[in-house]
Amino acid sequence: MDELSFLFRWLHVLSGVMWIGLLWYFNFVQIPNMPKIPDDQKPAIGKVIAPAALFWFRWGAMATIVTGLILAGLNGYLGDAIALGFTDTGASTAIGIGMWMGAIMWFNVWFIIWPNQKRALGIVEADADAKKKSARTAMLFSRTNTMLSIPMLFCMVSAQNPWYF
C-alpha cells in the first residue's frame, strides 16, 4: 500500500504542478501580454498556443482531482477531509478545505472556463458578442481560480505539518 500511495502522491503533485503552472501562466503571462502582441501575430496564440495549453490545463485539472481523491482514499482520510475534519482534527480539516477549493477550481475549469474558451477561441461557433462575453467570463473564472489556488496550496501543504493546528 505504501508504494501505491507514493505513486499516487507523485502523480498528484505532477498533475497539480501542470494544472496550477498553466493557470498561473495564463493569468500572469498570457492574458496581461496579449495587448502587446501585434494583431497579425495574435492568431498564433488563439489557434495554436492557447488550445494546446488549454488541453494540458484541463486534463491536468482532471488528473489532479482524480489522483487526489485516490490518494485520500488510499491513506484513509477521504471521509474526514470531505467532512472537513468533523470526525478528526487539524490535518483533515486543512486537507479538506484544500480539497473543496480544488474541487471548485476543477468545476470552474471543466464547466465554465473551457466552454467559454471554446467560444472565445472560435473552436465552436459564436457571434462576435458571444465571443467577447465568453472571453470575459473565462478570464474572470480563471482569475477566481488563481486567487483560490493560493489558499488551496497553503491548506494542502499545511496538512502535512500538523503543528499548525
FIFILO-497980 format. One record per residue: residue number from 1; residue in three letters; x, y, z of N, C-alpha, C in turn. Coordinates in Angstrom, 2 decimals, padded with zeros to 5 digits. Layout:
N
(kollum NUM, ALA, (X, Y, Z), (X, Y, Z), (X, Y, Z));
...
This chain:
165
(kollum 1, MET, (000.83, -001.20, 000.00), (000.00, 000.00, 000.00), (000.87, 001.26, 000.00));
(kollum 2, ASP, (002.01, 001.20, 000.68), (002.88, 002.38, 000.71), (003.36, 002.77, -000.69));
(kollum 3, GLU, (003.68, 001.75, -001.52), (004.15, 002.03, -002.87), (003.03, 002.66, -003.71));
(kollum 4, LEU, (001.83, 002.15, -003.55), (000.69, 002.71, -004.29), (000.40, 004.14, -003.85));
(kollum 5, SER, (000.47, 004.38, -002.56), (000.27, 005.72, -002.02), (001.34, 006.68, -002.55));
(kollum 6, PHE, (002.59, 006.20, -002.56), (003.68, 007.02, -003.08), (003.44, 007.36, -004.55));
(kollum 7, LEU, (003.05, 006.34, -005.34), (002.79, 006.54, -006.77), (001.70, 007.60, -006.98));
(kollum 8, PHE, (000.60, 007.50, -006.26), (-000.49, 008.46, -006.46), (-000.15, 009.83, -005.90));
(kollum 9, ARG, (000.65, 009.89, -004.84), (001.10, 011.21, -004.36), (001.96, 011.88, -005.42));
(kollum 10, TRP, (002.87, 011.11, -006.01), (003.75, 011.64, -007.05), (002.95, 012.11, -008.26));
(kollum 11, LEU, (001.98, 011.29, -008.71), (001.13, 011.67, -009.84), (000.27, 012.89, -009.50));
(kollum 12, HIS, (-000.19, 012.97, -008.25), (-000.99, 014.11, -007.80), (-000.16, 015.39, -007.85));
(kollum 13, VAL, (001.05, 015.33, -007.36), (001.92, 016.51, -007.36), (002.28, 016.91, -008.79));
(kollum 14, LEU, (002.64, 015.95, -009.63), (002.99, 016.26, -011.02), (001.81, 016.90, -011.77));
(kollum 15, SER, (000.63, 016.30, -011.64), (-000.52, 016.86, -012.35), (-000.92, 018.21, -011.76));
(kollum 16, GLY, (-000.76, 018.37, -010.45), (-001.05, 019.66, -009.82), (-000.11, 020.76, -010.30));
(kollum 17, VAL, (001.15, 020.42, -010.45), (002.12, 021.40, -010.98), (001.73, 021.80, -012.40));
(kollum 18, MET, (001.33, 020.81, -013.21), (000.88, 021.09, -014.59), (-000.31, 022.05, -014.56));
(kollum 19, TRP, (-001.31, 021.71, -013.76), (-002.55, 022.50, -013.70), (-002.30, 023.91, -013.20));
(kollum 20, ILE, (-001.72, 024.03, -012.01), (-001.54, 025.36, -011.41), (-000.49, 026.16, -012.17));
(kollum 21, GLY, (000.53, 025.47, -012.69), (001.53, 026.17, -013.51), (000.90, 026.83, -014.73));
(kollum 22, LEU, (000.03, 026.09, -015.41), (-000.65, 026.68, -016.58), (-001.65, 027.75, -016.17));
(kollum 23, LEU, (-002.33, 027.55, -015.05), (-003.24, 028.58, -014.54), (-002.47, 029.87, -014.32));
(kollum 24, TRP, (-001.32, 029.79, -013.67), (-000.53, 030.98, -013.41), (000.06, 031.55, -014.71));
(kollum 25, TYR, (000.44, 030.67, -015.64), (000.91, 031.15, -016.95), (-000.17, 032.01, -017.62));
(kollum 26, PHE, (-001.38, 031.48, -017.67), (-002.46, 032.24, -018.31), (-002.66, 033.59, -017.63));
(kollum 27, ASN, (-002.68, 033.61, -016.30), (-003.04, 034.82, -015.57), (-001.90, 035.80, -015.35));
(kollum 28, PHE, (-000.67, 035.32, -015.30), (000.46, 036.21, -015.05), (001.28, 036.50, -016.30));
(kollum 29, VAL, (001.11, 035.70, -017.38), (001.92, 035.90, -018.58), (001.03, 036.17, -019.81));
(kollum 30, GLN, (000.21, 035.21, -020.19), (-000.51, 035.33, -021.47), (-001.54, 036.45, -021.47));
(kollum 31, ILE, (-002.46, 036.45, -020.52), (-003.52, 037.47, -020.53), (-002.96, 038.90, -020.43));
(kollum 32, PRO, (-002.04, 039.17, -019.49), (-001.54, 040.55, -019.41), (-000.74, 041.00, -020.63));
(kollum 33, ASN, (-000.16, 040.03, -021.36), (000.68, 040.42, -022.50), (-000.02, 040.38, -023.84));
(kollum 34, MET, (-001.25, 039.91, -023.90), (-001.97, 039.86, -025.18), (-002.10, 041.24, -025.84));
(kollum 35, PRO, (-002.37, 042.32, -025.08), (-002.46, 043.63, -025.75), (-001.16, 044.08, -026.41));
(kollum 36, LYS, (-000.02, 043.53, -025.98), (001.28, 043.92, -026.54), (001.62, 043.17, -027.83));
(kollum 37, ILE, (000.87, 042.12, -028.12), (001.15, 041.31, -029.31), (000.50, 041.97, -030.53));
(kollum 38, PRO, (001.25, 042.16, -031.60), (000.67, 042.75, -032.82), (-000.50, 041.90, -033.32));
(kollum 39, ASP, (-001.51, 042.56, -033.85), (-002.74, 041.88, -034.31), (-002.45, 040.76, -035.29));
(kollum 40, ASP, (-001.47, 040.94, -036.16), (-001.19, 039.90, -037.16), (-000.57, 038.65, -036.54));
(kollum 41, GLN, (-000.06, 038.74, -035.31), (000.54, 037.59, -034.64), (-000.43, 036.90, -033.65));
(kollum 42, LYS, (-001.52, 037.56, -033.31), (-002.47, 037.00, -032.34), (-003.09, 035.67, -032.77));
(kollum 43, PRO, (-003.32, 035.44, -034.06), (-003.88, 034.13, -034.43), (-003.00, 032.96, -034.00));
(kollum 44, ALA, (-001.70, 033.16, -033.92), (-000.81, 032.08, -033.46), (-001.13, 031.70, -032.02));
(kollum 45, ILE, (-001.45, 032.69, -031.21), (-001.82, 032.41, -029.82), (-003.17, 031.71, -029.78));
(kollum 46, GLY, (-004.17, 032.31, -030.43), (-005.54, 031.80, -030.37), (-005.76, 030.47, -031.07));
(kollum 47, LYS, (-004.98, 030.19, -032.10), (-005.20, 028.97, -032.89), (-004.21, 027.85, -032.56));
(kollum 48, VAL, (-003.06, 028.19, -031.97), (-002.04, 027.17, -031.73), (-001.71, 027.05, -030.24));
(kollum 49, ILE, (-001.23, 028.12, -029.64), (-000.72, 028.03, -028.27), (-001.84, 027.86, -027.25));
(kollum 50, ALA, (-002.86, 028.70, -027.32), (-003.93, 028.62, -026.32), (-004.66, 027.27, -026.34));
(kollum 51, PRO, (-005.05, 026.75, -027.50), (-005.72, 025.44, -027.47), (-004.84, 024.33, -026.89));
(kollum 52, ALA, (-003.55, 024.34, -027.21), (-002.66, 023.32, -026.66), (-002.51, 023.49, -025.15));
(kollum 53, ALA, (-002.32, 024.72, -024.71), (-002.18, 024.98, -023.28), (-003.47, 024.64, -022.54));
(kollum 54, LEU, (-004.62, 024.94, -023.13), (-005.90, 024.62, -022.50), (-006.14, 023.12, -022.44));
(kollum 55, PHE, (-005.64, 022.36, -023.40), (-005.73, 020.90, -023.35), (-005.02, 020.39, -022.09));
(kollum 56, TRP, (-003.75, 020.78, -021.92), (-002.98, 020.32, -020.76), (-003.53, 020.89, -019.46));
(kollum 57, PHE, (-004.06, 022.10, -019.52), (-004.66, 022.75, -018.35), (-005.86, 021.95, -017.83));
(kollum 58, ARG, (-006.80, 021.63, -018.71), (-008.00, 020.94, -018.23), (-007.71, 019.49, -017.86));
(kollum 59, TRP, (-006.83, 018.80, -018.60), (-006.52, 017.42, -018.24), (-005.59, 017.36, -017.03));
(kollum 60, GLY, (-004.79, 018.40, -016.81), (-004.02, 018.49, -015.56), (-004.96, 018.63, -014.37));
(kollum 61, ALA, (-006.03, 019.43, -014.56), (-007.04, 019.58, -013.51), (-007.71, 018.24, -013.22));
(kollum 62, MET, (-008.08, 017.52, -014.28), (-008.76, 016.23, -014.10), (-007.83, 015.23, -013.40));
(kollum 63, ALA, (-006.60, 015.15, -013.84), (-005.65, 014.21, -013.23), (-005.39, 014.58, -011.77));
(kollum 64, THR, (-005.33, 015.87, -011.47), (-005.09, 016.30, -010.09), (-006.24, 015.88, -009.19));
(kollum 65, ILE, (-007.46, 016.11, -009.62), (-008.61, 015.78, -008.77), (-008.74, 014.27, -008.60));
(kollum 66, VAL, (-008.56, 013.52, -009.68), (-008.70, 012.05, -009.60), (-007.60, 011.45, -008.73));
(kollum 67, THR, (-006.35, 011.83, -008.97), (-005.27, 011.27, -008.15), (-005.37, 011.71, -006.71));
(kollum 68, GLY, (-005.85, 012.92, -006.47), (-006.03, 013.39, -005.09), (-007.09, 012.60, -004.34));
(kollum 69, LEU, (-008.20, 012.31, -005.01), (-009.25, 011.51, -004.37), (-008.76, 010.08, -004.11));
(kollum 70, ILE, (-008.05, 009.51, -005.08), (-007.50, 008.17, -004.88), (-006.51, 008.17, -003.72));
(kollum 71, LEU, (-005.64, 009.16, -003.69), (-004.65, 009.27, -002.62), (-005.32, 009.39, -001.25));
(kollum 72, ALA, (-006.34, 010.24, -001.16), (-007.06, 010.40, 000.11), (-007.72, 009.09, 000.53));
(kollum 73, GLY, (-008.26, 008.36, -000.43), (-008.86, 007.06, -000.14), (-007.83, 006.05, 000.32));
(kollum 74, LEU, (-006.70, 005.99, -000.38), (-005.65, 005.05, -000.01), (-005.10, 005.32, 001.39));
(kollum 75, ASN, (-005.02, 006.59, 001.75), (-004.45, 006.96, 003.04), (-005.48, 007.04, 004.15));
(kollum 76, GLY, (-006.74, 006.78, 003.82), (-007.78, 006.66, 004.83), (-008.34, 007.95, 005.39));
(kollum 77, TYR, (-008.14, 009.07, 004.70), (-008.69, 010.33, 005.22), (-009.73, 010.98, 004.30));
(kollum 78, LEU, (-010.18, 010.27, 003.29), (-011.12, 010.84, 002.34), (-012.40, 011.33, 003.03));
(kollum 79, GLY, (-013.01, 010.48, 003.83), (-014.26, 010.87, 004.51), (-014.08, 012.04, 005.45));
(kollum 80, ASP, (-013.00, 011.98, 006.27), (-012.74, 013.08, 007.20), (-012.46, 014.39, 006.47));
(kollum 81, ALA, (-011.73, 014.30, 005.37), (-011.41, 015.51, 004.61), (-012.65, 016.11, 003.97));
(kollum 82, ILE, (-013.49, 015.26, 003.37), (-014.71, 015.77, 002.75), (-015.63, 016.39, 003.79));
(kollum 83, ALA, (-015.65, 015.80, 004.99), (-016.48, 016.32, 006.09), (-015.78, 017.46, 006.83));
(kollum 84, LEU, (-014.64, 017.90, 006.30), (-013.84, 018.99, 006.88), (-013.40, 018.68, 008.31));
(kollum 85, GLY, (-013.09, 017.43, 008.56), (-012.49, 017.05, 009.83), (-013.44, 016.99, 011.00));
(kollum 86, PHE, (-014.73, 016.91, 010.74), (-015.68, 016.87, 011.86), (-015.51, 015.62, 012.72));
(kollum 87, THR, (-014.89, 014.58, 012.17), (-014.65, 013.37, 012.96), (-013.18, 013.25, 013.33));
(kollum 88, ASP, (-012.39, 014.24, 012.99), (-010.96, 014.23, 013.24), (-010.53, 015.64, 013.62));
(kollum 89, THR, (-009.26, 015.90, 013.63), (-008.78, 017.25, 013.93), (-007.77, 017.71, 012.89));
(kollum 90, GLY, (-007.49, 018.97, 012.90), (-006.39, 019.60, 012.21), (-006.12, 019.25, 010.77));
(kollum 91, ALA, (-005.31, 018.23, 010.55), (-004.85, 017.91, 009.20), (-006.01, 017.58, 008.27));
(kollum 92, SER, (-007.01, 016.86, 008.75), (-008.16, 016.53, 007.89), (-008.94, 017.78, 007.53));
(kollum 93, THR, (-009.01, 018.73, 008.46), (-009.70, 019.98, 008.16), (-008.93, 020.75, 007.09));
(kollum 94, ALA, (-007.62, 020.86, 007.26), (-006.81, 021.60, 006.29), (-006.87, 020.95, 004.92));
(kollum 95, ILE, (-006.65, 019.65, 004.86), (-006.66, 018.98, 003.56), (-008.06, 019.02, 002.96));
(kollum 96, GLY, (-009.08, 018.94, 003.81), (-010.47, 019.03, 003.34), (-010.79, 020.37, 002.73));
(kollum 97, ILE, (-010.35, 021.45, 003.38), (-010.57, 022.79, 002.81), (-009.85, 022.90, 001.47));
(kollum 98, GLY, (-008.62, 022.40, 001.42), (-007.87, 022.40, 000.16), (-008.56, 021.57, -000.91));
(kollum 99, MET, (-009.10, 020.41, -000.52), (-009.80, 019.56, -001.47), (-011.06, 020.24, -002.00));
(kollum 100, TRP, (-011.82, 020.88, -001.11), (-013.03, 021.56, -001.56), (-012.69, 022.73, -002.49));
(kollum 101, MET, (-011.63, 023.48, -002.17), (-011.22, 024.57, -003.08), (-010.77, 023.99, -004.41));
(kollum 102, GLY, (-010.02, 022.89, -004.38), (-009.59, 022.24, -005.61), (-010.77, 021.75, -006.43));
(kollum 103, ALA, (-011.79, 021.22, -005.75), (-012.99, 020.74, -006.46), (-013.73, 021.91, -007.12));
(kollum 104, ILE, (-013.82, 023.02, -006.43), (-014.45, 024.21, -007.02), (-013.66, 024.68, -008.24));
(kollum 105, MET, (-012.34, 024.69, -008.10), (-011.49, 025.10, -009.22), (-011.63, 024.14, -010.40));
(kollum 106, TRP, (-011.67, 022.82, -010.12), (-011.85, 021.82, -011.16), (-013.18, 022.05, -011.89));
(kollum 107, PHE, (-014.24, 022.28, -011.12), (-015.56, 022.55, -011.70), (-015.48, 023.77, -012.61));
(kollum 108, ASN, (-014.84, 024.83, -012.14), (-014.70, 026.05, -012.95), (-013.99, 025.75, -014.27));
(kollum 109, VAL, (-012.92, 024.95, -014.22), (-012.16, 024.62, -015.42), (-013.04, 023.90, -016.44));
(kollum 110, TRP, (-013.71, 022.85, -015.99), (-014.43, 021.98, -016.93), (-015.79, 022.53, -017.36));
(kollum 111, PHE, (-016.47, 023.26, -016.48), (-017.86, 023.63, -016.78), (-018.08, 025.12, -017.00));
(kollum 112, ILE, (-017.05, 025.94, -016.76), (-017.20, 027.37, -017.03), (-016.08, 027.87, -017.94));
(kollum 113, ILE, (-014.82, 027.68, -017.53), (-013.71, 028.22, -018.32), (-013.62, 027.56, -019.69));
(kollum 114, TRP, (-013.58, 026.23, -019.75), (-013.41, 025.55, -021.03), (-014.57, 025.81, -022.00));
(kollum 115, PRO, (-015.82, 025.68, -021.60), (-016.89, 026.00, -022.57), (-016.83, 027.44, -023.08));
(kollum 116, ASN, (-016.47, 028.37, -022.22), (-016.36, 029.77, -022.65), (-015.14, 029.98, -023.54));
(kollum 117, GLN, (-014.03, 029.31, -023.23), (-012.84, 029.45, -024.07), (-013.09, 028.88, -025.46));
(kollum 118, LYS, (-013.86, 027.80, -025.56), (-014.17, 027.24, -026.88), (-014.89, 028.26, -027.75));
(kollum 119, ARG, (-015.80, 029.02, -027.15), (-016.48, 030.08, -027.91), (-015.53, 031.23, -028.22));
(kollum 120, ALA, (-014.79, 031.66, -027.21), (-013.89, 032.80, -027.38), (-012.82, 032.55, -028.44));
(kollum 121, LEU, (-012.33, 031.32, -028.52), (-011.27, 030.99, -029.47), (-011.81, 030.54, -030.83));
(kollum 122, GLY, (-013.12, 030.46, -030.96), (-013.71, 030.05, -032.23), (-013.66, 028.55, -032.47));
(kollum 123, ILE, (-013.43, 027.76, -031.41), (-013.44, 026.31, -031.55), (-014.87, 025.84, -031.81));
(kollum 124, VAL, (-015.82, 026.54, -031.20), (-017.24, 026.34, -031.53), (-017.77, 027.68, -032.04));
(kollum 125, GLU, (-018.76, 027.61, -032.90), (-019.29, 028.84, -033.50), (-019.98, 029.72, -032.48));
(kollum 126, ALA, (-019.72, 031.00, -032.61), (-020.37, 032.01, -031.78), (-020.22, 033.35, -032.48));
(kollum 127, ASP, (-021.20, 034.24, -032.28), (-021.09, 035.56, -032.89), (-020.09, 036.40, -032.09));
(kollum 128, ALA, (-019.76, 037.56, -032.61), (-018.72, 038.41, -032.00), (-019.06, 038.79, -030.57));
(kollum 129, ASP, (-020.33, 039.12, -030.31), (-020.72, 039.49, -028.94), (-020.58, 038.31, -027.98));
(kollum 130, ALA, (-020.98, 037.14, -028.42), (-020.86, 035.94, -027.57), (-019.39, 035.61, -027.31));
(kollum 131, LYS, (-018.55, 035.78, -028.32), (-017.11, 035.53, -028.14), (-016.53, 036.48, -027.10));
(kollum 132, LYS, (-016.90, 037.75, -027.20), (-016.38, 038.75, -026.26), (-016.85, 038.45, -024.84));
(kollum 133, LYS, (-018.13, 038.15, -024.69), (-018.68, 037.82, -023.38), (-018.05, 036.54, -022.82));
(kollum 134, SER, (-017.87, 035.55, -023.67), (-017.26, 034.29, -023.25), (-015.81, 034.49, -022.82));
(kollum 135, ALA, (-015.07, 035.31, -023.55), (-013.68, 035.58, -023.18), (-013.60, 036.23, -021.80));
(kollum 136, ARG, (-014.49, 037.17, -021.55), (-014.51, 037.83, -020.24), (-014.89, 036.85, -019.13));
(kollum 137, THR, (-015.89, 036.03, -019.35), (-016.31, 035.05, -018.35), (-015.17, 034.08, -018.05));
(kollum 138, ALA, (-014.53, 033.57, -019.09), (-013.40, 032.65, -018.90), (-012.29, 033.31, -018.10));
(kollum 139, MET, (-011.99, 034.56, -018.44), (-010.93, 035.28, -017.73), (-011.28, 035.50, -016.27));
(kollum 140, LEU, (-012.52, 035.88, -015.98), (-012.93, 036.12, -014.59), (-012.88, 034.85, -013.75));
(kollum 141, PHE, (-013.31, 033.74, -014.32), (-013.26, 032.49, -013.56), (-011.84, 031.97, -013.45));
(kollum 142, SER, (-011.02, 032.25, -014.44), (-009.61, 031.90, -014.35), (-008.92, 032.71, -013.25));
(kollum 143, ARG, (-009.27, 033.99, -013.16), (-008.73, 034.82, -012.07), (-009.22, 034.33, -010.71));
(kollum 144, THR, (-010.49, 033.92, -010.66), (-011.03, 033.35, -009.42), (-010.22, 032.12, -009.02));
(kollum 145, ASN, (-009.96, 031.24, -009.99), (-009.15, 030.05, -009.69), (-007.75, 030.42, -009.24));
(kollum 146, THR, (-007.18, 031.45, -009.83), (-005.84, 031.89, -009.42), (-005.86, 032.32, -007.95));
(kollum 147, MET, (-006.88, 033.07, -007.58), (-006.99, 033.52, -006.18), (-007.24, 032.34, -005.24));
(kollum 148, LEU, (-008.05, 031.38, -005.66), (-008.30, 030.19, -004.84), (-007.07, 029.30, -004.73));
(kollum 149, SER, (-006.21, 029.33, -005.74), (-005.05, 028.44, -005.74), (-004.09, 028.73, -004.60));
(kollum 150, ILE, (-004.03, 029.96, -004.15), (-003.07, 030.32, -003.10), (-003.48, 029.70, -001.75));
(kollum 151, PRO, (-004.71, 029.93, -001.25), (-005.08, 029.26, 000.00), (-005.22, 027.75, -000.18));
(kollum 152, MET, (-005.58, 027.28, -001.37), (-005.67, 025.84, -001.61), (-004.29, 025.20, -001.43));
(kollum 153, LEU, (-003.27, 025.78, -002.02), (-001.92, 025.25, -001.86), (-001.47, 025.31, -000.41));
(kollum 154, PHE, (-001.80, 026.40, 000.28), (-001.44, 026.52, 001.70), (-002.08, 025.39, 002.51));
(kollum 155, CYS, (-003.36, 025.14, 002.27), (-004.06, 024.08, 003.00), (-003.45, 022.72, 002.71));
(kollum 156, MET, (-003.13, 022.45, 001.46), (-002.56, 021.16, 001.10), (-001.20, 020.95, 001.77));
(kollum 157, VAL, (-000.38, 021.97, 001.77), (000.95, 021.85, 002.37), (000.86, 021.84, 003.89));
(kollum 158, SER, (000.01, 022.69, 004.46), (-000.06, 022.76, 005.93), (-000.63, 021.49, 006.53));
(kollum 159, ALA, (-001.41, 020.74, 005.77), (-001.94, 019.47, 006.28), (-000.81, 018.48, 006.57));
(kollum 160, GLN, (000.32, 018.66, 005.90), (001.47, 017.78, 006.13), (002.30, 018.23, 007.33));
(kollum 161, ASN, (001.95, 019.37, 007.91), (002.68, 019.94, 009.05), (001.71, 020.20, 010.19));
(kollum 162, PRO, (001.35, 019.16, 010.94), (000.26, 019.28, 011.93), (000.53, 020.25, 013.07));
(kollum 163, TRP, (001.74, 020.74, 013.25), (001.99, 021.69, 014.33), (001.26, 023.01, 014.11));
(kollum 164, TYR, (000.76, 023.25, 012.91), (-000.03, 024.46, 012.66), (-001.41, 024.38, 013.28));
(kollum 165, PHE, (-001.83, 023.19, 013.68), (-003.17, 023.01, 014.18), (-003.14, 022.65, 015.62));
